[in-house]
Amino acid sequence: MAPENDLEKTICQILQEMLTLETISIDWSFAELGLNSVHMVRFNNRLKERLNRQIPITALFEYSTARTLAHYLSQPQGQTITHQAEQDLAKTRREQRAEARLASRQRPRR
């Protein structure tokens, strides 16, 4: 899924630059993208530089997709989504992707 707001776009741009990828879904986990601990430190440094704010490295592990990290970063300090909310959001997105795939298979071909 493509980025939906400026924060998601910024996160995806940084990842695309780091990993030399053309596109990144906001729902792909950082692990799925192949980020290791060294990548995560570099990613965190680039985020802090680009956004001009402090971001705990642990946030990248707790909010492990561009979508959930953007949501976390958009919250006022101290008001973050819970791990359960992140899991619920990820489940909803997986279900939406599955429905979209099913719908595309059911369309008549020309």
ABEGO torsion letter per residue (X at the ends): XBBABAAAAAAAAAAAAAAGBABBBAABBAAAAGBBAAAAAAAAAAAAAAAGBBBBAAAAAABABAAAAAAAAABBBGBBBBAAAAAAAAAAAAAAAAAAAAAAAABBBX
